[in-house]
Amino acid sequence: MKFQPDNNGYYGQFGGAFIPELLYPNVKELEDNYIQIINSPAFQEEYKDLLKHYVGRPSPLYLAKRLSEKYGATIYLKREDLNHTGAHKVNNTIGQILIAKHLGKTKIIAETGAGQHGVASATVCALMGLECIVFMGETDIKRQAPNVARMKMLGAKVVPATSGSKTLKDATNEAIRYWIQNPDTYYLIGSVVGPHPYPDMVARLQAVISEEMKVQLKEQTGKENPDAIIACVGGGSNAAGAFYHYLDDEEVELIAVEAAGLGVNSGESAATSQLGEVGVIHGSKTILMQDEYGQIVEPYSISAGLDYPGVGPLHAFLHESKRATFMNATDKEALDAAYELTKIEGIIPALETAHALAVLPKMDLSKDKTIVINLSGRGDKDLETYIKHLEG
């Protein structure tokens, strides 16, 4: 299959495992075992049971009638916001915590931006009785206070990252440093980023989204395929999950939406596909924002989950091969889209998800077009930002 990684973890020229020698045994152990573990009957039974009875899957595929009416298309929302913990992140953490247990690991570390992955990691560690340390940028700790409180209540230790822009990139740097110093820990990566096998493993665990989508579309429309799937992309795990079972089906348009911040060329943006070049970040070769000396350019977005200076290697390949269309939305466009969905469908989306909604006005839509938007998370964590801009 064209869009699956090769044996060395490469999607075309992107991917691989660029890691310090000290981490090689950990990553190699995971690489040698993850597919066998995921495909084992014992894993599948426990994973599916937890997704059903603990997470609350399948998440609904909701026909947004008023949104459809407004934009003149048939628009469905894949309601990942209704999962336990409020986002798609838990699909991955449930899977990885089971893999960690199969490998005999007892101490878990994670990184988080918007806090959703941190909450999902702390949740599964509480569920399994494992120690959890979450690294989070100091800036994100301030703007995502409710999620920080949740993590602490769940028993996780939240460690602030105080370097650089004090956001997701820096939290990931700190997590990797800790992992190097404590190689007995299991690093539960939250997106389709990092060294192989993480991008493939996370994509496989998130693929439950598109697997359900096919069944639900068939039930509701009589056909498995929509005309287009829209998802926001930071690192890109919710998009990878929503796209996964459609990757080789070229008749389905895949639309990835990045954060343009104050404007793609404003100097305050996170539109990696527009601004990035090929380079290595956090253990994989991908497209990332960097200066002429190869130093990472600090990304910016109003959304704590999208201000990452790179994309996962799968998305870099989807962009380069033109399999996916990469669009972007500014802070203002995302805020407007969030307020719109709230007012006409009674659903408050996460700021990340609002970026996906924000491209609807830019698309050529018609009544006979079926669009699925992956509603990756709920907006509770962003209420302070929403209220501030409403008042402003």
Secondary structure as GFF3:
##gff-version 3
##sequence-region A 1 392
A	DSSP	beta_strand	10	11	.	.	.	ID=ss1
A	DSSP	beta_strand	14	15	.	.	.	ID=ss2
A	DSSP	three_ten_helix	21	23	.	.	.	ID=ss3
A	DSSP	alpha_helix	24	39	.	.	.	ID=ss4
A	DSSP	alpha_helix	41	50	.	.	.	ID=ss5
A	DSSP	pi_helix	51	55	.	.	.	ID=ss6
A	DSSP	beta_strand	61	63	.	.	.	ID=ss7
A	DSSP	alpha_helix	65	71	.	.	.	ID=ss8
A	DSSP	beta_strand	74	79	.	.	.	ID=ss9
A	DSSP	three_ten_helix	80	82	.	.	.	ID=ss10
A	DSSP	alpha_helix	89	102	.	.	.	ID=ss11
A	DSSP	beta_strand	107	112	.	.	.	ID=ss12
A	DSSP	alpha_helix	116	128	.	.	.	ID=ss13
A	DSSP	beta_strand	131	137	.	.	.	ID=ss14
A	DSSP	alpha_helix	138	143	.	.	.	ID=ss15
A	DSSP	alpha_helix	145	153	.	.	.	ID=ss16
A	DSSP	beta_strand	157	161	.	.	.	ID=ss17
A	DSSP	alpha_helix	168	181	.	.	.	ID=ss18
A	DSSP	beta_strand	186	187	.	.	.	ID=ss19
A	DSSP	alpha_helix	198	206	.	.	.	ID=ss20
A	DSSP	alpha_helix	208	221	.	.	.	ID=ss21
A	DSSP	beta_strand	228	232	.	.	.	ID=ss22
A	DSSP	alpha_helix	237	243	.	.	.	ID=ss23
A	DSSP	three_ten_helix	244	246	.	.	.	ID=ss24
A	DSSP	beta_strand	253	261	.	.	.	ID=ss25
A	DSSP	alpha_helix	272	275	.	.	.	ID=ss26
A	DSSP	beta_strand	277	281	.	.	.	ID=ss27
A	DSSP	beta_strand	284	288	.	.	.	ID=ss28
A	DSSP	alpha_helix	313	320	.	.	.	ID=ss29
A	DSSP	beta_strand	324	330	.	.	.	ID=ss30
A	DSSP	alpha_helix	331	345	.	.	.	ID=ss31
A	DSSP	alpha_helix	351	357	.	.	.	ID=ss32
A	DSSP	three_ten_helix	360	362	.	.	.	ID=ss33
A	DSSP	beta_strand	370	375	.	.	.	ID=ss34
A	DSSP	three_ten_helix	379	382	.	.	.	ID=ss35
A	DSSP	alpha_helix	383	391	.	.	.	ID=ss36
###
